[in-house]
């Protein structure tokens, strides 16, 4: 379901970045983000937990 939304966004806004913010301590989520093509950019604290800001160009999700 998420893939459908990401691909639809990529079709409509290919020059825009995609953002996700998994918790830094959640190695599985962070690893999945990296495998999907997101690159960690910075860390910040939110909800009393360290988060990692990850970016990917939506054009990389075009099918």
GROMACS elastic network, one bead per residue, 0.5 to 0.9 nm:
[ bonds ]
;  ai    aj funct       b0    kb
    1     4     6  0.52370   500
    1     5     6  0.67014   500
    1     6     6  0.89022   500
    2     5     6  0.51963   500
    2     6     6  0.62048   500
    2     7     6  0.86000   500
    3     6     6  0.50712   500
    3     7     6  0.60224   500
    3     8     6  0.84437   500
    3    61     6  0.88355   500
    4     7     6  0.52741   500
    4     8     6  0.61213   500
    4     9     6  0.86296   500
    5     8     6  0.50574   500
    5     9     6  0.61324   500
    5    10     6  0.85323   500
    6     9     6  0.50862   500
    6    10     6  0.60924   500
    6    11     6  0.86724   500
    6    18     6  0.84453   500
    6    58     6  0.76696   500
    6    61     6  0.70711   500
    6    62     6  0.88185   500
    7    11     6  0.62325   500
    7    12     6  0.87346   500
    7    58     6  0.80546   500
    7    61     6  0.58134   500
    7    62     6  0.59965   500
    7    63     6  0.71990   500
    8    11     6  0.51634   500
    8    12     6  0.63946   500
    8    13     6  0.85616   500
    8    62     6  0.84733   500
    9    12     6  0.51310   500
    9    13     6  0.56979   500
    9    14     6  0.74043   500
    9    18     6  0.89773   500
    9    58     6  0.72321   500
    9    61     6  0.88532   500
    9    62     6  0.89936   500
   10    13     6  0.52477   500
   10    15     6  0.81528   500
   10    16     6  0.80903   500
   10    18     6  0.88621   500
   10    57     6  0.85173   500
   10    59     6  0.56298   500
   10    60     6  0.78338   500
   10    61     6  0.59865   500
   10    62     6  0.56485   500
   10    63     6  0.87772   500
   11    14     6  0.58974   500
   11    58     6  0.82911   500
   11    59     6  0.78042   500
   11    61     6  0.85090   500
   11    62     6  0.63582   500
   11    63     6  0.85302   500
   13    16     6  0.56023   500
   13    17     6  0.86472   500
   13    58     6  0.70503   500
   13    59     6  0.78779   500
   14    17     6  0.81167   500
   14    57     6  0.73754   500
   14    58     6  0.51509   500
   14    60     6  0.81437   500
   14    61     6  0.84931   500
   14    62     6  0.76988   500
   15    57     6  0.69039   500
   15    58     6  0.66055   500
   15    59     6  0.62886   500
   16    56     6  0.88008   500
   16    57     6  0.61681   500
   16    58     6  0.58852   500
   16    59     6  0.77092   500
   17    55     6  0.63245   500
   17    56     6  0.55632   500
   17    58     6  0.55067   500
   17    59     6  0.83449   500
   18    38     6  0.81456   500
   18    54     6  0.81881   500
   18    55     6  0.55753   500
   18    56     6  0.51189   500
   18    57     6  0.58312   500
   18    58     6  0.56320   500
   19    38     6  0.80739   500
   19    53     6  0.70399   500
   19    54     6  0.57536   500
   19    56     6  0.67616   500
   19    57     6  0.88701   500
   20    33     6  0.79572   500
   20    38     6  0.81047   500
   20    52     6  0.81044   500
   20    53     6  0.61196   500
   20    54     6  0.53714   500
   20    55     6  0.67422   500
   20    56     6  0.88454   500
   21    24     6  0.85340   500
   21    30     6  0.86576   500
   21    43     6  0.89769   500
   21    51     6  0.59829   500
   21    52     6  0.52848   500
   21    54     6  0.61050   500
   21    55     6  0.89409   500
   22    25     6  0.84750   500
   22    26     6  0.70280   500
   22    27     6  0.89021   500
   22    29     6  0.61820   500
   22    30     6  0.60265   500
   22    33     6  0.81665   500
   22    50     6  0.89136   500
   22    51     6  0.58017   500
   22    52     6  0.57530   500
   22    53     6  0.72684   500
   22    54     6  0.80474   500
   23    26     6  0.53303   500
   23    27     6  0.81191   500
   23    29     6  0.76733   500
   23    30     6  0.74216   500
   23    49     6  0.69624   500
   23    50     6  0.59369   500
   23    52     6  0.60767   500
   23    53     6  0.89955   500
   24    27     6  0.67558   500
   24    29     6  0.85336   500
   24    30     6  0.68133   500
   24    43     6  0.78055   500
   24    49     6  0.80527   500
   24    50     6  0.55901   500
   24    52     6  0.54135   500
   25    28     6  0.88171   500
   25    29     6  0.89547   500
   25    30     6  0.83461   500
   25    49     6  0.83483   500
   25    50     6  0.72596   500
   25    51     6  0.80230   500
   26    29     6  0.55765   500
   26    30     6  0.62978   500
   26    31     6  0.85746   500
   27    30     6  0.50831   500
   27    31     6  0.58334   500
   27    32     6  0.84419   500
   28    31     6  0.50771   500
   28    32     6  0.61125   500
   28    33     6  0.86076   500
   29    32     6  0.50948   500
   29    33     6  0.61860   500
   29    34     6  0.87099   500
   30    33     6  0.50921   500
   30    34     6  0.63453   500
   30    35     6  0.87180   500
   30    40     6  0.86094   500
   30    52     6  0.79865   500
   30    54     6  0.87352   500
   31    34     6  0.51524   500
   31    35     6  0.62075   500
   31    36     6  0.86344   500
   32    35     6  0.50153   500
   32    36     6  0.61447   500
   32    37     6  0.87467   500
   32    38     6  0.87677   500
   33    36     6  0.51126   500
   33    37     6  0.65319   500
   33    38     6  0.53496   500
   33    39     6  0.77314   500
   33    40     6  0.87608   500
   33    54     6  0.76162   500
   34    37     6  0.51535   500
   34    39     6  0.60000   500
   34    40     6  0.77321   500
   34    54     6  0.83096   500
   35    38     6  0.72692   500
   36    56     6  0.87513   500
   36    61     6  0.89440   500
   37    55     6  0.83391   500
   37    56     6  0.62052   500
   37    57     6  0.86335   500
   37    60     6  0.77947   500
   37    61     6  0.88249   500
   38    54     6  0.55156   500
   38    55     6  0.50661   500
   38    57     6  0.81823   500
   39    53     6  0.83444   500
   39    54     6  0.50908   500
   39    55     6  0.53444   500
   39    56     6  0.63698   500
   40    43     6  0.81964   500
   40    52     6  0.64148   500
   40    53     6  0.58238   500
   40    55     6  0.65841   500
   41    52     6  0.73056   500
   41    53     6  0.56016   500
   41    54     6  0.55175   500
   41    55     6  0.68507   500
   42    51     6  0.84580   500
   42    52     6  0.58474   500
   42    53     6  0.53390   500
   42    54     6  0.74403   500
   43    50     6  0.66851   500
   43    51     6  0.55125   500
   43    53     6  0.60000   500
   44    49     6  0.83216   500
   44    50     6  0.56816   500
   44    51     6  0.53201   500
   44    52     6  0.65469   500
   44    53     6  0.77236   500
   45    48     6  0.61775   500
   45    49     6  0.53876   500
   45    51     6  0.57511   500
   45    52     6  0.86898   500
   46    49     6  0.55162   500
   46    50     6  0.64342   500
   46    51     6  0.65821   500
   47    50     6  0.82546   500
   56    59     6  0.84596   500
   56    60     6  0.73968   500
   56    61     6  0.89258   500
   57    60     6  0.57178   500
   57    61     6  0.78223   500
   58    61     6  0.55093   500
   58    62     6  0.72539   500
   59    62     6  0.54545   500
   60    63     6  0.85542   500
